[in-house]
Amino acid sequence: MQKTVSVKDVVTSTETENLEIEVDIPNAEITANATAHIRISYTNNGSESIELNIDPDAPTPLPSTEEEPGLVLLSDAYDPTRASDECWKPEEESFPEPAVVNQYAIEPGQTVKLEYDVWANPQQEASCIDPGEYEFEPMDGEFVLIVEDE
């Protein structure tokens, strides 16, 4: 069941000038004991404050654009129960949306990091994280995660 995760094609939206998005993978392995961990960083390279609809303390779930098969990136704030000991798929079918829209200001020169774990999308029929390419569209950007069998 060992798999690895890599990232490609990180693109920042042209709509928000001076905002740079970086995606890195502190833990690229998916095993029975741990899933991969990724970090999305937003850096303000401009001279003005940029406001984004994010909460660095409890990032909202980020599903891949395709649900079947699909992935969902979950922060520690969600702490779901695994559907089985073999796979990183949550029992829950959906996750609560925040009641309040967060406006987080990123000051000039500041970087904000959102931390996520990689899970199988609970909406899909497959029981585990399948190998493949998964596209994500976070706030003001997009990127592709590649899952491969080891």
N, C-alpha and C positions, 0 to 999 in steps of 0.2 A: 504494500500500500504506500510505500515511500514515493513522494513526489517532490519536485522543486518548482519554485515560482520565480519568474524573471519579469522584467518590465521593458516595454519598448514604446516608442512613439508618444512621448509626453508632449502635449501641445497646449500652450496657453492661449486663451481666447484673445482676439485682437480688440474686443470691446472694452476691456479694462487695461488701459495703458499702465505701464510700470509695475505690473503684477507678474511675478514669475512663479511658476509651479514646478516643484521637483518631487519625484516619487522615488523613494529608495526602500530597500527590503533588508531590515536588520536580521530577520530570520527567514530564509528562503525555503526551508524544509517543511513538508507536511508529513507527519508520522502519526501513528496511533496515539502518541502521547502529547503531541503539540502540533498546532497548525502554523502556517506561515504568518509573519507579522510585517505589515507595511506601514510606511510613514509618508503622508502627503504634506509637503511644506509649501507655504505661501510666503513669498518675500516681496516687500514693497521697495522697489528700486527707485521710486520717484521722490518728489519733495513735498507731496501732499498726503494726508491721511487717506486710506482706502477703507471703506466699510463693506464687509462681506456678511452674508447670512450664514455664519458658522458659530459653533460653540466648541472651542478647543478642549473644554473640560468634559464634554459629553457629545462627541460628534455623532450626527444622525447616521443611521445605516445608509450605505451606499451600494445599491444593487447594480449588477452589470446590466448593460442595455438589453441583452437577450436573457430571457428567463429560463429557456429550455435548451441545452443545459445552462445553468447560470451560477453565478457566485454572488455573495453579498459580503461587503466589508463591514464588520461590526466592531465598535469600540468596547472597552471594558465596561462602560456604563450599561451595556445591555446584558452581558453575562448569561447567554442562553444555555439551556440544557441540551446536551447532545441527544439526537434521536437514537444513536447506538454508540457503543464503545469503539467501534471500528471506523466510524466516519465523522467528519466535521460538518454535520448538517443539523441545524437547530430543530427542536420539536415544534416551536412556534411557527405558525403560518404567516404571521405578520408582526410588525414591531410598532409600538406606540409612537405616534408623531408628537413632537413637542407642542405644547399648547401655546407657546409664545415664540414669535419669530425673533431670532437673535440677530442683532447687528453688532458685529465685532469690529472695532477699528484697529487696523494695522498701520502703525506709524511709519514714517520714512526710515528706511534701513532696518526695520523690524522683520523677523521671520516668525511665523506661527506654524506649529507642527500638529497635525492630527494623526493619532495612532489608531491602527485598525488590525484586526485579525481576519484571516481569509476563511470563509465558510461557504458551503454549498447553499444555493438559494433554496429556502424551504418550500417554495412553490413548485419546484421541479419534481419530476417523477423519479429521476435517478437518486440513489441513496447516498452517493458520495460525490466528492469533487472529481470531476472527469478531466482528463488532459484536454487541452485546447487553448484557444486564444479568446480572451474575454475583454470587451471594451467597457470602459467606465467613463462617465461624464460628471466629474465633481464640479463644484462651483468654479466657473470661469476657466474650464479646461477639459482635456480628455487624455486618456492613456489606455494602453493595452497591457493586461497581465497574461503571461504565458505559463500554463501549467503543463509540466512534462513528467512522465514516469521516470524514476531514477534507475 
